[in-house]
Amino acid sequence: MLSNRRVLFVDDEVNVVEGIKRQVRKSFDVFTATNPREALALVQSEPDFAVIVSDMRMPQMSGVEFLSAVKKARPETVRVMLTGNQDQLTAAAAVNDGEVFKFLNKPCDVVSLSAVLEQALRQYQLVTAERELLTRTVQGSIKLLVEALSIAKPELFGSIDRIERRCSQIAEQLQDIEPWEMRAAARLSRIGCIGISAETIENCASGAQVGKREREAYESHPMTGAKMIGEIPRLERVAQYVLYQHKNFDGSGFPKDGLSGSDIPLGARVLRLVLAFDQYTAAGQSDARALEAIAAREGQFDPALFAVLRKILATETRKEFKIPPGEIYSGLIIGEDVQSKRGVLIVCRGQAVTSAVERHIKSLFELGRLSDPILVISSA
């Protein structure tokens, strides 16, 4: 038996939904609603429904409108429509547009209804299984690429946590971006730098004079990264964010093409701002001074995103303190590079203290390789 057999029936006639519930409740986990707005509230508040069956003609909104809203809120839920004869053309159009899986004529006998519900449940299982497989593939691919970066370019890896946190904070304030895609783009933004020397990266990022070959190598890293990321399913938009991470709002920067302003992918504009901000703060400037420096670079950054970042920083309360290595705990942020007694870099400034980082630091402390207190940052 399928694990999720939750079915929601929506019809403005109480007799209809109650009758259906009595007929199929022994085989399915049945929920009912008598108007579409009540049903949408259930969709938002309850665990996922595998199948939603809706009447076509209802007050407030039609069945097509309701199921379209369900599709946006819960795209994996399988949608079925109940129709009268006069609604068949509308229902057929809904099927053709991909809004519903099946439609049934009213009145519908229990055998036909149960058969369609079983088909819909199997479809739900296929969709969710594919989604789970794809999610694991995407997450695994991101993890492998980030691990490759941490080995090849540890000096860049140290900034990833900082960049991801800032990008996530901004993405949470925006409606037109998927937070998980923004996090993925932040973690993978430097992946194209694997084959470029640390010196070239540092010089180009800081605006220092470099040779033509070094400049071309550096400016090619977004394209290199985007090609690598674009081969992974579901990361097409992430690849675009990475490709345009050095594209200025006024159209300058690279890659050199005709894009400017809001035509540049939103995630790329977020990255452009956060990367510049991180560069200033990593060099020791305060948040306020970093904002001043960014504001002085007219035309390079999206003004709306700059306002969002400034608002976030204005409401942010942080506390810096030092803590013995043996007392470090998850949830803190490393405030400055942690080095062993021999000067070997252990953890970079800005990294989050995860359970793995906590164990690593405590283990080195117990072995006598760390002694100095560690500067950390936490929310006050």
C-alpha positions as CSV (number, residue, x, y, z in Angstrom):
1,M,0.0,0.0,0.0
2,L,1.2,3.5,-0.8
3,S,2.4,5.4,2.3
4,N,0.6,8.6,1.5
5,R,-3.1,8.1,0.7
6,R,-4.3,11.5,1.7
7,V,-7.1,12.7,-0.6
8,L,-8.9,16.1,-0.4
9,F,-12.3,16.5,-1.9
10,V,-13.6,20.0,-2.6
11,D,-17.2,20.7,-3.5
12,D,-19.6,23.5,-2.4
13,E,-22.4,20.9,-1.9
14,V,-22.0,19.4,1.6
15,N,-24.1,16.3,0.6
16,V,-21.7,15.5,-2.3
17,V,-18.5,15.6,-0.2
18,E,-20.0,13.8,2.7
19,G,-21.4,11.1,0.4
20,I,-18.0,10.6,-1.3
21,K,-16.3,10.5,2.1
22,R,-18.6,7.7,3.2
23,Q,-18.0,5.7,0.0
24,V,-14.2,5.8,0.0
25,R,-13.0,6.4,3.5
26,K,-12.2,2.7,4.1
27,S,-9.6,2.8,1.3
28,F,-8.3,6.4,1.5
29,D,-7.4,9.0,4.1
30,V,-10.2,11.4,3.2
31,F,-10.4,15.1,3.9
32,T,-13.1,17.5,2.7
33,A,-13.7,21.2,2.1
34,T,-16.9,23.0,0.9
35,N,-15.2,26.1,-0.6
36,P,-12.0,26.6,-2.5
37,R,-10.5,29.2,-0.1
38,E,-11.0,26.8,2.8
39,A,-9.4,24.1,0.7
40,L,-6.3,26.3,-0.1
41,A,-5.9,27.0,3.6
42,L,-5.8,23.3,4.2
43,V,-3.3,22.7,1.4
44,Q,-1.0,25.3,3.1
45,S,-1.4,24.1,6.7
46,E,-1.7,20.3,6.4
47,P,0.9,17.8,5.4
48,D,1.0,17.1,1.6
49,F,-2.1,15.7,0.0
50,A,-1.4,13.1,-2.5
51,V,-4.6,13.8,-4.5
52,I,-7.0,16.7,-4.7
53,V,-10.4,16.2,-6.3
54,S,-12.3,19.4,-7.1
55,D,-15.8,20.3,-8.4
56,M,-15.7,22.5,-11.5
57,R,-18.5,25.0,-10.6
58,M,-18.0,26.6,-7.1
59,P,-18.4,30.1,-5.6
60,Q,-15.4,32.3,-5.2
61,M,-13.4,30.6,-7.9
62,S,-13.8,27.8,-10.5
63,G,-12.3,24.4,-10.2
64,V,-9.8,25.3,-12.9
65,E,-8.7,28.4,-11.0
66,F,-8.6,26.5,-7.7
67,L,-6.5,23.6,-9.1
68,S,-4.2,26.1,-10.8
69,A,-3.5,27.6,-7.4
70,V,-2.9,24.1,-6.0
71,K,-0.4,23.5,-8.8
72,K,1.6,26.5,-7.8
73,A,1.5,25.8,-4.1
74,R,1.9,22.0,-4.3
75,P,3.1,21.0,-7.8
76,E,3.6,17.4,-6.9
77,T,0.0,16.9,-5.8
78,V,-2.1,15.1,-8.4
79,R,-5.2,17.0,-9.4
80,V,-8.6,15.5,-10.5
81,M,-11.7,17.4,-11.5
82,L,-15.4,16.5,-11.1
83,T,-17.6,18.0,-13.9
84,G,-21.1,18.1,-15.2
85,N,-21.8,17.6,-18.9
86,Q,-21.9,21.3,-19.5
87,D,-18.4,21.7,-18.1
88,Q,-16.6,19.1,-20.3
89,L,-15.1,21.5,-22.8
90,T,-13.6,23.5,-20.0
91,A,-12.4,20.4,-18.2
92,A,-10.8,19.0,-21.4
93,A,-8.9,22.3,-21.8
94,A,-7.7,22.1,-18.2
95,V,-6.4,18.6,-18.9
96,N,-4.6,19.7,-22.0
97,D,-3.0,22.6,-20.2
98,G,-1.6,20.2,-17.6
99,E,-3.7,21.5,-14.7
100,V,-5.3,18.2,-13.9
101,F,-4.5,14.5,-14.2
102,K,-8.0,13.2,-14.9
103,F,-11.6,14.5,-15.0
104,L,-14.7,12.6,-13.9
105,N,-18.4,13.1,-14.8
106,K,-21.0,13.8,-12.2
107,P,-22.5,11.7,-10.7
108,C,-19.5,9.3,-10.4
109,D,-19.9,5.8,-9.1
110,V,-17.7,4.6,-6.3
111,V,-15.9,2.0,-8.5
112,S,-14.8,4.5,-11.1
113,L,-13.9,7.0,-8.5
114,S,-11.8,4.5,-6.6
115,A,-10.0,3.4,-9.8
116,V,-9.1,6.9,-10.7
117,L,-7.9,7.7,-7.1
118,E,-5.6,4.6,-7.2
119,Q,-4.2,5.7,-10.6
120,A,-3.6,9.2,-9.1
121,L,-1.9,7.8,-6.1
122,R,0.5,5.8,-8.3
123,Q,1.2,8.9,-10.3
124,Y,1.9,10.8,-7.0
125,Q,4.3,8.1,-6.0
126,L,6.2,8.3,-9.3
127,V,6.4,12.1,-9.1
128,T,7.6,12.2,-5.5
129,A,10.1,9.3,-6.1
130,E,11.6,11.1,-9.1
131,R,11.8,14.3,-7.1
132,E,13.5,12.6,-4.2
133,L,16.0,11.0,-6.6
134,L,16.6,14.3,-8.4
135,T,17.1,16.1,-5.1
136,R,19.6,13.6,-3.9
137,T,21.5,13.8,-7.2
138,V,21.6,17.6,-7.1
139,Q,22.6,17.7,-3.4
140,G,25.3,15.1,-4.0
141,S,26.7,16.9,-7.0
142,I,26.8,20.2,-5.2
143,K,28.6,18.5,-2.2
144,L,31.2,16.9,-4.5
145,L,31.9,20.2,-6.4
146,V,32.3,22.1,-3.1
147,E,34.6,19.4,-1.7
148,A,36.7,19.6,-4.8
149,L,37.0,23.4,-4.4
150,S,37.9,23.0,-0.7
151,I,40.8,20.7,-1.7
152,A,42.0,22.7,-4.7
153,K,41.4,26.2,-3.3
154,P,41.2,26.2,0.5
155,E,41.7,30.0,0.5
156,L,38.5,30.4,-1.5
157,F,36.6,27.8,0.4
158,G,36.8,29.8,3.6
159,S,34.6,32.5,2.2
160,I,31.8,30.2,1.0
161,D,29.9,30.1,4.3
162,R,30.0,33.9,4.6
163,I,28.8,34.4,1.0
164,E,26.0,31.8,1.4
165,R,24.7,33.3,4.6
166,R,24.5,36.8,3.1
167,C,22.9,35.6,-0.1
168,S,20.3,33.6,1.9
169,Q,19.5,36.6,4.0
170,I,18.8,38.7,0.9
171,A,16.9,35.9,-0.9
172,E,14.6,35.6,2.0
173,Q,13.4,39.1,1.4
174,L,12.7,38.5,-2.3
175,Q,9.8,36.9,-4.0
176,D,11.2,36.1,-7.4
177,I,13.9,33.7,-6.4
178,E,14.1,30.1,-5.0
179,P,16.2,30.2,-1.8
180,W,17.7,26.8,-2.4
181,E,18.9,28.0,-5.8
182,M,20.5,31.1,-4.3
183,R,22.3,29.0,-1.7
184,A,23.5,26.6,-4.4
185,A,24.8,29.5,-6.5
186,A,26.6,31.0,-3.5
187,R,28.3,27.7,-2.7
188,L,29.3,27.1,-6.3
189,S,30.2,30.7,-7.3
190,R,33.9,30.0,-7.2
191,I,34.0,26.6,-8.7
192,G,35.4,27.9,-12.0
193,C,38.5,29.2,-10.2
194,I,39.9,25.7,-9.5
195,G,42.4,26.0,-12.3
196,I,43.5,29.6,-11.6
197,S,46.3,30.5,-9.3
198,A,45.6,32.1,-5.9
199,E,47.7,35.0,-6.8
200,T,45.9,35.7,-10.0
201,I,42.5,35.5,-8.2
202,E,43.6,37.9,-5.5
203,N,45.1,40.4,-7.8
204,C,42.2,40.4,-10.3
205,A,39.6,40.6,-7.5
206,S,41.3,43.5,-5.8
207,G,41.7,45.5,-9.1
208,A,45.5,45.2,-9.2
209,Q,47.4,45.4,-12.5
210,V,47.8,41.9,-14.1
211,G,48.9,40.6,-17.5
212,K,46.4,40.0,-20.3
213,R,46.7,36.2,-19.9
214,E,45.9,36.3,-16.2
215,R,43.0,38.7,-16.7
216,E,41.5,36.5,-19.4
217,A,41.9,33.4,-17.2
218,Y,40.1,35.1,-14.3
219,E,37.3,36.5,-16.5
220,S,36.7,33.0,-17.9
221,H,35.9,31.5,-14.5
222,P,32.2,32.3,-14.4
223,M,31.8,30.6,-17.8
224,T,33.8,27.6,-16.7
225,G,31.8,27.3,-13.6
226,A,28.5,27.7,-15.4
227,K,29.3,25.0,-17.9
228,M,30.1,22.6,-15.0
229,I,27.0,23.4,-13.1
230,G,24.8,23.4,-16.2
231,E,25.4,19.7,-16.7
232,I,23.6,18.9,-13.4
233,P,19.7,18.5,-13.6
234,R,17.7,21.4,-12.0
235,L,20.7,23.7,-11.8
236,E,20.1,25.6,-15.0
237,R,19.2,28.8,-13.3
238,V,22.0,28.4,-10.8
239,A,24.4,28.1,-13.7
240,Q,23.0,31.5,-15.0
241,Y,23.5,33.1,-11.6
242,V,27.2,31.9,-11.6
243,L,27.7,33.0,-15.2
244,Y,26.7,36.6,-14.6
245,Q,28.1,37.0,-11.0
246,H,30.6,39.7,-12.2
247,K,28.1,41.5,-14.5
248,N,27.5,45.1,-13.4
249,F,24.0,46.5,-13.2
250,D,24.9,49.1,-15.9
251,G,26.0,46.3,-18.3
252,S,29.7,46.6,-17.8
253,G,31.8,43.8,-16.3
254,F,31.8,40.3,-17.8
255,P,30.7,38.3,-19.7
256,K,30.6,41.1,-22.3
257,D,27.2,40.9,-23.8
258,G,24.1,43.2,-24.1
259,L,22.5,42.4,-20.7
260,S,22.0,45.1,-18.1
261,G,19.7,46.1,-15.3
262,S,16.8,43.8,-14.5
263,D,17.6,41.6,-17.6
264,I,20.6,40.2,-15.6
265,P,19.4,37.2,-13.6
266,L,18.3,38.2,-10.1
267,G,20.5,35.6,-8.4
268,A,23.5,36.9,-10.3
269,R,22.8,40.5,-9.1
270,V,22.6,39.2,-5.5
271,L,25.9,37.4,-6.0
272,R,27.5,40.5,-7.5
273,L,26.6,42.6,-4.4
274,V,27.5,39.9,-1.8
275,L,30.9,39.1,-3.4
276,A,31.9,42.8,-3.3
277,F,30.6,43.2,0.3
278,D,32.5,40.1,1.4
279,Q,35.7,41.3,-0.3
280,Y,35.6,44.5,1.7
281,T,34.8,43.0,5.0
282,A,37.3,40.1,4.6
283,A,40.0,42.9,4.1
284,G,39.1,44.2,7.6
285,Q,36.6,46.9,6.8
286,S,33.5,47.4,9.0
287,D,30.1,46.7,7.5
288,A,29.4,50.4,7.4
289,R,32.6,51.2,5.5
290,A,32.0,48.3,3.1
291,L,28.5,49.8,2.3
292,E,30.1,53.2,1.7
293,A,32.6,51.7,-0.7
294,I,29.9,49.8,-2.6
295,A,27.7,52.9,-2.8
296,A,30.6,54.9,-4.3
297,R,30.8,52.4,-7.2
298,E,27.9,53.9,-9.1
299,G,26.2,51.7,-11.7
300,Q,27.7,48.4,-10.6
301,F,25.0,47.1,-8.2
302,D,21.3,46.8,-8.2
303,P,20.0,49.7,-6.0
304,A,17.0,47.7,-4.8
305,L,19.3,44.9,-3.6
306,F,21.7,47.3,-2.0
307,A,18.7,48.7,0.0
308,V,17.8,45.2,1.1
309,L,21.4,44.5,2.3
310,R,21.6,47.8,4.1
311,K,18.3,47.1,5.9
312,I,19.5,43.6,6.9
313,L,22.7,45.0,8.4
314,A,20.8,47.7,10.2
315,T,18.7,45.2,12.1
316,E,21.5,42.7,12.6
317,T,22.8,42.3,16.2
318,R,26.0,40.3,16.6
319,K,28.4,39.7,19.5
320,E,32.1,38.9,19.2
321,F,34.0,37.1,21.9
322,K,36.9,34.7,22.4
323,I,36.4,31.1,23.6
324,P,38.8,28.3,24.5
325,P,39.1,25.7,21.7
326,G,37.8,23.0,24.0
327,E,34.6,25.0,24.6
328,I,33.7,25.7,21.0
329,Y,30.1,24.8,20.0
330,S,28.0,24.5,16.9
331,G,26.1,27.6,15.7
332,L,28.9,30.1,16.1
333,I,30.8,31.8,13.3
334,I,34.6,31.8,13.3
335,G,35.7,35.5,13.6
336,E,39.3,35.1,12.5
337,D,41.5,32.4,10.9
338,V,42.3,29.5,13.3
339,Q,45.9,28.3,13.1
340,S,47.7,25.5,14.8
341,K,50.8,26.2,16.9
342,R,52.9,25.5,13.8
343,G,51.0,28.1,11.8
344,V,48.9,25.6,9.8
345,L,45.5,27.0,8.8
346,I,42.8,24.9,10.5
347,V,39.5,26.9,9.9
348,C,39.1,30.1,7.8
349,R,37.5,33.2,9.1
350,G,33.7,33.3,8.4
351,Q,33.1,29.6,8.5
352,A,30.1,28.3,10.5
353,V,30.9,26.0,13.4
354,T,29.1,22.8,12.3
355,S,29.2,19.6,14.4
356,A,32.1,18.4,12.2
357,V,34.1,21.7,12.7
358,E,33.4,21.5,16.4
359,R,34.8,17.9,16.6
360,H,37.8,18.8,14.5
361,I,38.8,21.8,16.7
362,K,38.2,20.0,20.0
363,S,40.2,17.0,18.7
364,L,43.2,19.2,17.8
365,F,42.9,20.9,21.2
366,E,43.1,17.6,23.0
367,L,46.2,16.7,21.0
368,G,47.8,19.9,22.1
369,R,47.9,21.5,18.6
370,L,45.7,24.4,19.6
371,S,46.0,26.6,22.6
372,D,45.0,30.2,21.9
373,P,41.4,31.3,22.4
374,I,39.3,31.5,19.2
375,L,37.5,34.7,18.2
376,V,33.9,33.8,17.4
377,I,30.7,35.6,16.4
378,S,27.2,34.9,17.6
379,S,23.8,36.5,17.5
380,A,23.5,38.6,20.6
